Amino acid sequence: MARRAHLVIDAADYFEVIREAMEQARQRIFLIGWDFDSRILLSTGRRWWQGGRKRNFPARLGAYMVWLVKKNPELEILLLKWNFAIVKYLFRGTMLVDLVRWALRRQINFKFDSAHPVGCSHHQKIVVIDDMVAACGGIDMTSDRWDTPEHLPHDRRRRRPSGRLYGPWHDVTMMMEGEVALALGELGRDRWKAAGGAEMQPCRPQAESPWPQGLTAEFRNVEVGIARTRAEYGGCEQVSEIEQLFIAQIRRARRFVYAETQYFASRAIAEAVCERLMEDDPPEFFIVNPRTADGWLEQVAMDLARVELVETLQAADRHGRFAIFNPVAADGTPIYVHAKLTIVDDEILRVGSANMNNRSMGLDSECDVFIDSTRPVNTGVEPEITKIRLRLLAEHCGVAEEEIAAGIERHGSMIAMVAAFNAQGYPEHKHLEPLPLPDLSEAERALAGSGVLDPERPGEMFEPIERRGLFRRKGQLMRIRLMKRLRRSSEG
């Protein structure tokens, strides 16, 4: 259960609220992430006032950690990070100084996580404070994350520690208070122990909550579910709750699935979507994606697979119920989508670290949280989920939420609403563009379909090709793909 839960949209707000929550910590701050960069700023110069006077605190993450333990000698800070990027730290300048400063403080413990098979990563993004307040979503405390919902072109506040600017970046995370924080703390403690750390006890019960002052929660006294991915390793069994939940939620959708995801390359998810699209009256599938993946290897692994899957789903989409969009800033700059969020029929709100790619289904350690309004204790939360969906669409389209709601009512669907907005033309606004699909060579299609660079389970790359990849011997995806190829051959 969660006494309070709030969806934080974009890292400018998240860094501010998590900074305030950490300042109110009494016993333990536990940060679990794919990456940390101690050089980032948790505050961008906003003036914080308390008791009629200005509050002073270090803005930089590394200095802020030291300031916290100096202020509270009873506070313990734990940081657990994927071990792959150890070498990268050598090139982060003052971060080496921060690591030394942290090491000299008995209250701060930093550990690299390598407790996974070769080829897997530790991808969760979780913060747990006093086992009472937690955050779970897509935002790492690292560079290239900070941005506001305005996603202004060439925003000079969007600056790396090196001083170079980076482009617009969209992300979300969920803040929660209550028993769910204790459960996420237990998940973190188990992971800490698996990574070689000492066994930890839960925090002592306390009356004061570190929930940020002034943060208004959309949800109160709701049941929050937790879904995980974990590869089989050592004495730990394979956990594929995230994949199972995605498929179950897609199958139960009646009206629509709205999703924001960094990648769209999962065979299992695409297969479930394909089955629904072939129905007589399928739900609408509205996907928000970045224009391209971030990084050369990700572009090869994810973008090529996305083309193959999207083309196949478009071929199966007889009723115009599937669309994939890229958000664009007012000057035409693509906005990078790092969020991992799904809304189903305004009944389910799901946020976490898992992307719609194969790795998140079975390789990497992932954690998602979700609120399901069909659970008896969650009755009545649908209007708040609707507000969140309209707010996200308004952010992407650069118009008011009321205009989004009226557009959907007028045109009958989110897809038709966006098409109508684009036909009118909003040159001065942010907007959503249909994702352009490049033409692939036969070699690129073979690489995309093989799944070599994005396997579903450890060791899958060593299996015969017919047992893995995007298009297996059974399933609607394979059938639609074969029909599409025959059609293309006859036309050529």
C-alpha positions in Angstrom: 0.0 0.0 0.0 1.0 3.6 -0.5 -0.4 6.4 1.7 0.6 8.8 -1.0 1.8 8.4 -4.6 2.7 11.1 -7.2 4.0 10.9 -10.8 6.9 13.3 -11.2 7.2 14.4 -14.9 10.7 15.3 -16.1 13.9 15.5 -14.0 13.9 19.2 -13.1 11.1 18.6 -10.7 12.3 15.2 -9.7 15.8 16.4 -8.7 14.2 19.1 -6.6 11.7 16.9 -4.7 14.2 14.0 -4.2 16.8 16.5 -2.8 14.2 17.8 -0.3 13.2 14.2 0.7 16.9 13.3 1.2 17.4 16.3 3.4 14.6 15.1 5.7 16.1 11.5 6.0 16.8 10.4 9.5 18.2 6.9 9.1 19.1 5.7 5.6 19.2 6.9 2.0 19.5 4.0 -0.4 20.1 4.9 -4.1 20.0 2.1 -6.7 20.8 3.1 -10.3 22.2 2.3 -13.7 24.5 5.3 -13.3 25.4 8.1 -10.9 27.3 11.3 -11.6 28.3 13.2 -8.5 28.9 16.3 -10.6 25.2 17.0 -11.5 23.2 19.8 -9.9 20.2 18.8 -7.8 19.0 22.4 -7.8 19.3 24.9 -10.6 19.4 28.1 -8.5 15.8 28.1 -7.3 15.5 29.9 -4.0 14.3 27.7 -1.2 12.8 29.5 1.9 11.9 27.9 5.2 10.8 29.7 8.4 11.1 33.1 6.6 14.8 32.7 5.6 16.7 31.4 2.7 17.9 27.8 2.9 21.5 27.1 1.9 22.7 23.7 0.7 25.2 22.4 -1.8 23.6 22.0 -5.2 26.1 19.4 -6.5 25.2 15.8 -5.8 28.6 14.7 -4.5 28.9 17.7 -2.1 25.3 17.3 -1.0 25.9 13.7 0.2 28.8 14.9 2.3 26.7 17.8 3.6 23.9 15.5 4.6 26.1 13.1 6.7 27.8 16.0 8.4 24.4 17.5 9.3 23.1 14.1 10.6 25.8 11.8 12.1 23.2 9.0 12.4 22.4 9.0 8.7 23.6 6.2 6.4 23.9 6.6 2.6 24.2 3.6 0.3 24.8 3.8 -3.4 24.5 0.7 -5.7 25.5 1.1 -9.3 26.0 -1.2 -12.3 29.7 -2.0 -12.6 30.1 -1.7 -16.4 31.0 2.0 -16.4 33.8 1.9 -13.8 36.4 3.0 -16.4 34.1 5.9 -17.4 34.6 7.4 -13.9 38.3 8.0 -14.6 37.2 10.6 -17.2 34.7 12.4 -15.0 37.2 14.8 -13.3 35.9 15.9 -9.9 33.9 12.7 -9.5 37.1 10.9 -8.5 37.5 13.5 -5.8 33.9 12.8 -4.6 34.5 9.1 -4.5 37.5 9.7 -2.3 35.5 12.0 0.0 32.7 9.4 0.2 35.2 6.6 1.0 36.5 8.7 3.9 33.1 8.9 5.4 32.0 5.7 7.3 28.4 6.7 6.7 28.6 6.6 2.9 29.0 3.2 1.2 29.4 3.0 -2.6 29.2 -0.4 -4.3 29.4 -1.6 -7.9 26.9 -4.3 -8.9 28.2 -7.2 -11.0 25.8 -9.9 -9.7 24.4 -10.8 -13.1 25.4 -13.0 -16.1 27.8 -11.7 -18.8 25.9 -9.4 -21.1 23.3 -8.3 -18.5 23.1 -5.0 -16.7 21.7 -3.6 -13.5 19.1 -1.2 -14.8 16.8 -0.3 -11.9 16.4 3.3 -10.8 15.2 3.3 -7.2 15.6 5.6 -4.2 14.4 4.5 -0.8 14.5 6.9 2.2 14.0 5.6 5.8 12.0 2.7 4.3 9.1 5.3 4.3 9.4 7.2 1.0 10.6 5.8 -2.3 11.0 6.7 -6.0 10.9 4.2 -8.9 11.0 5.1 -12.5 13.3 6.0 -15.4 15.4 8.9 -14.0 19.0 8.2 -13.0 20.9 10.8 -10.9 23.3 11.4 -13.7 24.1 13.9 -16.5 21.9 14.4 -19.6 18.7 13.9 -17.6 17.7 17.4 -16.3 14.9 19.1 -18.3 11.6 20.9 -17.7 8.3 19.9 -19.3 8.7 22.9 -21.7 11.7 21.2 -23.4 12.9 24.5 -24.6 15.2 24.4 -27.6 18.8 25.3 -26.7 18.0 25.7 -23.0 21.3 26.8 -21.5 20.4 25.2 -18.1 20.5 21.8 -19.9 24.2 21.6 -19.5 26.6 18.6 -18.9 29.2 18.9 -16.1 31.7 19.5 -18.9 29.8 22.6 -19.9 28.5 21.3 -23.2 24.7 21.6 -23.9 22.5 18.5 -24.6 19.1 18.2 -26.2 15.6 18.1 -24.8 15.0 15.0 -22.6 11.7 13.6 -21.4 11.4 11.2 -18.4 9.1 10.3 -15.5 9.3 8.6 -12.1 6.9 7.7 -9.3 7.2 9.1 -5.7 5.5 6.9 -3.1 5.1 6.8 0.7 4.2 3.9 2.9 4.5 0.1 2.8 5.6 0.1 -0.8 8.7 1.9 0.2 9.5 -0.8 2.7 9.0 -3.4 0.0 11.3 -1.6 -2.4 13.8 -1.2 0.4 13.7 -5.0 0.9 14.3 -5.5 -2.8 17.3 -3.1 -2.6 18.7 -4.9 0.5 18.5 -8.2 -1.3 20.3 -6.8 -4.3 23.0 -5.2 -2.1 23.7 -8.5 -0.5 23.8 -10.3 -3.9 26.4 -7.6 -5.0 28.6 -8.6 -2.1 27.4 -6.1 0.5 26.7 -6.9 4.2 23.2 -7.9 5.2 21.1 -5.0 6.3 18.1 -4.7 8.6 15.0 -2.5 7.7 15.0 1.0 9.2 13.4 1.4 12.6 9.8 2.7 12.6 9.6 6.5 12.9 6.9 9.1 13.2 8.4 11.7 10.8 8.0 11.0 7.0 10.6 12.4 4.6 7.8 13.1 2.1 8.7 16.5 0.5 6.7 19.4 1.9 4.3 20.9 -0.5 4.3 17.9 -2.9 0.7 17.1 -3.5 0.0 13.5 -4.3 -2.5 12.5 -7.0 -3.2 9.1 -5.2 -3.9 8.4 -1.6 -4.2 5.0 0.2 -3.8 3.0 -3.0 -2.4 -0.5 -3.5 0.8 -0.4 -5.6 2.1 -3.5 -7.3 5.7 -4.2 -8.0 7.0 -6.2 -11.0 10.6 -7.3 -11.6 13.0 -8.7 -14.2 16.0 -10.6 -13.0 18.2 -13.0 -15.0 19.0 -16.4 -13.6 22.3 -16.1 -11.8 24.0 -18.0 -8.9 21.2 -19.1 -6.5 18.7 -16.7 -8.0 16.0 -18.0 -10.3 14.8 -16.2 -13.5 12.2 -13.6 -12.8 10.1 -12.4 -15.7 7.2 -10.6 -14.0 7.5 -7.5 -16.1 7.1 -9.4 -19.4 4.2 -11.4 -18.0 2.5 -8.2 -16.8 3.0 -6.4 -20.1 1.3 -9.2 -22.0 -1.5 -9.5 -19.5 -2.2 -5.8 -19.6 -2.1 -5.6 -23.4 -4.6 -8.5 -23.5 -7.0 -6.9 -21.1 -7.1 -3.5 -22.8 -10.5 -2.6 -24.2 -10.1 1.0 -25.4 -6.4 1.9 -25.6 -2.8 1.5 -24.5 -0.8 4.7 -24.1 2.9 4.0 -23.7 6.1 6.1 -23.5 9.2 4.0 -23.9 12.8 4.5 -24.8 12.8 1.4 -27.1 10.1 -0.5 -29.0 11.9 -3.8 -29.8 10.3 -6.5 -27.7 9.2 -9.6 -29.6 6.9 -10.7 -26.8 5.2 -7.3 -26.6 4.9 -6.9 -30.3 3.4 -10.4 -30.6 0.7 -9.5 -28.0 0.0 -6.2 -29.8 -0.2 -8.0 -33.2 -2.8 -10.4 -31.8 -5.0 -7.5 -30.6 -4.6 -5.6 -33.9 -6.0 -8.5 -35.8 -9.3 -8.5 -33.9 -12.4 -7.0 -35.4 -12.5 -4.1 -33.0 -9.0 -3.7 -31.5 -7.9 -1.2 -28.9 -5.8 1.8 -29.9 -2.1 1.5 -29.4 -0.4 4.9 -29.0 3.4 4.7 -28.6 5.7 7.7 -27.9 9.3 6.9 -28.8 12.6 8.8 -29.4 13.6 9.5 -33.0 16.7 7.3 -32.6 18.3 5.5 -29.7 21.0 7.1 -27.7 24.4 5.7 -28.7 25.7 3.8 -31.8 25.3 0.3 -30.4 21.8 1.0 -29.2 20.9 2.4 -32.6 22.0 -0.8 -34.3 20.4 -3.1 -31.8 17.1 -1.2 -31.1 16.4 1.0 -34.1 16.7 -1.7 -36.7 14.5 -4.1 -34.7 12.0 -1.3 -34.2 11.7 -0.8 -38.0 11.0 -4.5 -38.6 8.4 -4.7 -35.8 6.6 -1.5 -36.6 6.4 -2.4 -40.3 4.9 -5.7 -39.4 2.4 -4.3 -37.0 1.4 -1.6 -39.5 0.7 -4.5 -42.0 -1.5 -6.2 -39.4 -3.3 -2.9 -38.5 -6.4 -3.1 -40.7 -8.4 -0.5 -38.6 -5.8 2.2 -38.1 -5.4 1.6 -34.3 -1.6 1.5 -34.1 0.7 4.6 -34.3 4.2 5.4 -33.0 5.2 9.1 -32.5 8.3 11.1 -31.7 7.9 14.4 -29.7 9.5 17.4 -31.3 10.5 20.8 -29.8 9.2 24.1 -31.1 12.3 24.4 -33.4 12.0 20.9 -34.8 14.6 19.3 -32.5 13.6 15.8 -31.6 12.9 15.3 -27.8 14.6 12.2 -26.4 12.1 9.9 -24.7 13.7 8.1 -21.8 10.4 7.5 -19.9 9.0 4.0 -19.3 5.3 4.6 -18.7 2.2 2.7 -19.7 -1.5 3.7 -19.2 -4.2 1.1 -20.1 -7.8 2.3 -20.4 -7.1 4.9 -17.7 -7.4 2.0 -15.3 -3.7 1.1 -15.0 -0.8 3.5 -14.5 2.6 1.8 -14.8 6.0 3.4 -14.3 9.5 1.9 -14.0 12.8 1.2 -15.4 11.8 -1.4 -18.0 11.7 -0.6 -21.7 9.7 -2.4 -24.4 12.8 -4.3 -25.5 14.0 -7.9 -25.1 16.6 -7.0 -22.5 14.1 -5.6 -20.1 12.0 -8.7 -20.4 14.6 -11.2 -19.3 18.2 -10.0 -19.0 18.6 -6.8 -17.1 17.5 -6.2 -13.5 14.4 -4.0 -13.8 11.7 -2.8 -11.5 8.2 -1.3 -12.4 5.5 -0.1 -10.1 1.8 0.1 -11.1 -1.6 1.2 -9.8 -4.6 -0.9 -11.0 -8.0 0.8 -10.4 -9.8 -2.6 -10.8 -8.4 -3.6 -7.4 -11.2 -3.0 -4.8 -9.0 -0.8 -2.6 -8.1 1.4 -5.6 -11.7 2.2 -6.7 -12.0 5.8 -8.0 -8.5 6.5 -9.1 -9.4 6.5 -12.9 -10.0 10.3 -13.1 -6.5 10.9 -11.7 -4.9 8.6 -14.3 -6.9 10.3 -17.0 -5.5 13.7 -15.9 -2.0 12.3 -16.1 -2.5 11.0 -19.6 -4.0 14.3 -20.7 -1.1 16.2 -19.1 1.5 14.1 -20.9 -0.3 14.5 -24.2 -0.5 18.3 -23.6 3.2 18.4 -22.9 4.0 16.6 -26.1 1.6 18.6 -28.3 2.3 22.0 -26.8 -1.3 22.8 -26.1 -3.6 23.0 -23.0 -5.0 19.8 -21.4 -8.5 21.1 -22.1 -7.7 21.3 -25.8 -6.4 17.7 -25.7 -9.5 16.4 -24.0 -11.7 18.3 -26.5 -9.7 17.0 -29.5 -10.0 13.4 -28.4 -13.7 13.9 -27.9 -14.1 15.5 -31.3 -12.0 13.1 -33.3 -12.7 9.8 -31.4 -9.1 8.8 -30.6 -5.7 10.0 -29.6 -4.3 9.1 -33.0 -7.0 11.0 -34.9 -6.5 14.0 -32.5 -2.8 14.2 -33.2 -3.4 13.9 -37.0 -5.9 16.8 -36.8 -3.5 19.0 -34.8 -0.7 18.2 -37.3 -3.0 19.0 -40.3 -3.8 22.4 -38.8 -0.1 23.1 -38.2 1.5 24.4 -35.0 4.9 25.7 -36.1 5.5 27.6 -32.9 4.5 24.6 -30.6 6.0 21.4 -29.6 4.2 18.5 -31.4 4.1 14.8 -32.1 5.4 13.6 -35.5 4.7 10.1 -36.9 8.0 8.2 -36.4 9.9 8.1 -39.7 11.1 4.6 -40.6 14.3 4.3 -42.7 14.7 1.8 -45.5 16.7 -1.2 -44.3 19.1 -3.3 -46.4 18.7 -7.0 -46.4 21.8 -7.3 -44.1 20.2 -4.9 -41.6 16.9 -6.8 -41.7 18.8 -10.0 -41.0 20.7 -8.5 -38.1 17.5 -6.9 -36.7 15.5 -10.2 -36.9 18.2 -12.3 -35.4 18.0 -10.7 -31.9 21.7 -11.2 -31.4 22.2 -7.7 -30.0 19.0 -7.7 -27.9 18.5 -11.3 -26.6 15.6 -12.2 -24.3 17.4 -14.5 -21.9 21.1 -15.1 -20.9 22.8 -17.5 -23.3 20.1 -17.1 -26.0 22.8 -15.9 -28.5 24.1 -19.4 -28.5 20.8 -21.0 -29.5 19.8 -21.9 -33.1 18.4 -18.9 -35.0 14.9 -20.6 -35.3 14.6 -20.6 -31.5 15.3 -16.9 -31.0 15.0 -13.5 -32.7 12.0 -11.2 -33.4 10.3 -13.7 -35.8 10.0 -17.2 -34.5 8.4 -20.2 -36.2 5.1 -19.7 -34.4 3.0 -16.6 -33.9 1.2 -13.9 -35.8 4.3 -11.7 -36.2 6.0 -14.4 -38.4 2.8 -14.9 -40.5 2.3 -11.1 -41.1 6.0 -10.7 -41.9 6.0 -13.5 -44.5 2.9 -12.0 -46.1 4.6 -8.5 -46.1 7.7 -10.0 -47.8 5.7 -11.8 -50.4 3.8 -8.6 -51.2 7.1 -6.6 -51.4 8.6 -9.3 -53.8 5.6 -9.2 -56.1 5.6 -5.4 -56.2 9.4 -5.4 -56.9 
